[in-house]
Every structure is written in structure tokens, then in C-alpha cells.
Amino acid sequence: MIKNKIISFVFVSILTATSCYAESTFSEEQKNDIEKIVHGYIVAHPEVVKEAIIALQTQEEKTLQEQAKSAISTHSEEIFNGQSPSLEPKQPAVTVVEFFDYQCPHCKRMESRLEALLTQNKDLRIVYKELPILNPHSVMAAQAALAARKQDKYLPFHRKLMAMDQELTQENIMAAAKEVGLDVDQLKKDMASPEVANEIKANYKIAQAIGIRGTPVFIVAPHPMNKNKESEFVSGETNQDALQSLIDKAKATSK
């Protein structure tokens, strides 16, 4: 369906551009002839449509990357040095910021890759940005995870939620909390705190500024990050080697 829409868009765009040019140059009969020629060429050479789609997608991705990098520079303090949970090594060289949702299957698959990267890079700092966008239980899980910080259990609870392969409910979120040693009654109280609400609200605001459309999203940057340093923006699930390459690049920049 999406591909058909793109093909239609490309086809209509070509015809529209041709018609606009022809408006002041050719007669009505000539314009009709030109449109028939364009249509016939596309039918005879469908690979042209594929090339146009790839070019359009490449240009759109480049534009999004440029916009994202500009927004990251503007909001660098909130992104890299805000109040979000983080994993802090003794001597960090690179920061990876992750925007995620506990019910996002792509985020869940990325968790093991991040763990492998942490093992491979002892100087890697992770900043966890809760971005619950899928449904109310995503919000509940994010609230519970952030509230777990007050009991110094954020990371084990985060990993427990990421490892769950069933749809989240209030019951299994609280069961998971109990399994990692959280005081569930205290957790429920802390979930309603202004700090938790403000953190999620701040993450929504940053995501909107960057142009995040889904999860996961990763920002890889030298540590400490400032407006004069370059960051990399990765939208969607990716492989471990791709992230390691960006980490290596950031390490070279931080020296």
C-alpha cells in the first residue's frame, strides 16, 4: 500500500512538473502528447520509478539527519546531561543515548546488542530516555522504571522489562518489580511523583524537537558532549557492528 502511494506520488509529480512547464510553452494537444510519452516511458521502464523512490527516500533521510543533528546540538544539555537514568563508567569516552518503549519489539532486540557493546567498551556511557508511545501500558512501564530509581533498582528493572516477551499489563509489570526486589507499594506511590511525570514530558519534548517518529532511536557522541562536537543519529533497529563503528568514530573524536 505504501509503495503504491509512493509510486503514484512519483508518477503524479513527474506529470505535474511536465504540465507546469508545458503550461506556458506547449499547446493543449502537445501537452497531452508529452504526458502520454512520459506515461509510456514509465510503463516501459518501471525501474525508473524504483530509482526515483530510492532518490526520494535518500533525500528525505539526509534532510531528517541534518534536522536531527541541528536539534541535538541545540538541546545537547537536556539530552546528554539531564535527569535521565544513566549507566556511568569510571572514565567515559562515548555516550549512547537511547530513546525506547518497553513494548517495542525492535527496542527489545536491541537490548542484547547494547549489553554486548557495554562488555566490549568499558568506557561506554548509556543514557536511557523513556519514550512510551505505543499505549497506556507503555506509559505505566516507563513510570514504574523511573520510580524504581528511588530504590536504586532502575537498571535491573529496566532489563527485566526489556526481557519480557508478553504484552505488558499492570499485573505483570508489578510482578516484575517484585522479582527484582522492589517494594511494590512504595513503587506505586513514587510512580505518581512530579519527577517521574516531568522526565517523561521532557523526553516527549526532546523527541519532538529532534523529529523522532518511532523507537528505538540512538544518539552516539563523544563524551563529554557539547555543541562543538559531532553526534550521530540512528533511527530504528540496527546491528551491533554499525553501532560499534559509530562508537569508534566518537572515540577518535573525543581524543
Residue, then its C-alpha position, 0 to 999 in steps of 0.5 A: m500500500i505504501k509503495n503504491k502511494i509512493i509510486s503514484f506520488v512519483f508518477v503524479s509529480i513527474l506529470t505535474a512538473t511536465s504540465c507546469y512547464a508545458e503550461s506556458t510553452f506547449s499547446e493543449e494537444q502537445k501537452n497531452d502528447i508529452e504526458k502520454i510519452v512520459h506515461g509510456y516511458i514509465v510503463a516501459h521502464p518501471e525501474v525508473v520509478k524504483e530509482a526515483i523512490i530510492a532518490l526520494q527516500t535518500q533525500e528525505e533521510k539526509t534532510l531528517q539527519e541534518q534536522a536531527k543533528s541541528a536539534i541535538s546540538t541545540h538541546s545537547e544539555e537536556i539530552f546528554n546531561g539531564q535527569s535521565p537514568s544513566l549507566e556511568p563508567k569510571q572514565p567515559a569516552v562515548t555516550v549512547v543515548e537511547f530513546f525506547d518503549y518497553q513494548c517495542p519489539h525492535c527496542k527489545r532486540m536491541e537490548s542484547r546488542l547494547e549489553a554486548l557493546l557495554t562488555q566490549n567498551k568499558d568506557l561506554r556511557i548509556v543514557y536511557k530516555e523513556l519514550p512510551i508511545l505505543n499505549p497506556h501500558s507503555v506509559m505505566a512501564a516507563q513510570a514504574a522504571l523511573a520510580a524504581r530509581k528511588q530504590d536504586k533498582y532502575l537498571p535491573f528493572h529496566r532489563k527485566l522489562m526489556a526481557m519480557d516477551q508478553e504484552l505488558t499489563q499492570e499485573n505483570i509489570m508489578a510482578a516484575a518489580k517484585e522479582v527484582g526486589l522492589d517494594v511494590d507499594q512504595l513503587k506505586k506511590d513514587m510512580a505518581s511523583p512530579e519527577v517521574a511525570n516531568e522526565i517523561k514530558a521532557n523526553y516527549k519534548i526532546a523527541q519532538a524537537i529532534g523529529i523522532r517518529g518511532t523507537p528505538v532511536f540512538i544518539v552516539a557522541p563523544h563524551p563529554m558532549n557539547k555543541n562543538k562536537e559531532s553526534e550521530f543519529v540512528s533511527g530504528e533497529t540496527n546491528q551491533d557492528a554499525l553501532q560499534s563503528l559509530i562508537d569508534k568514530a566518537k572515540a577518535t573524536s573525543k581524543 
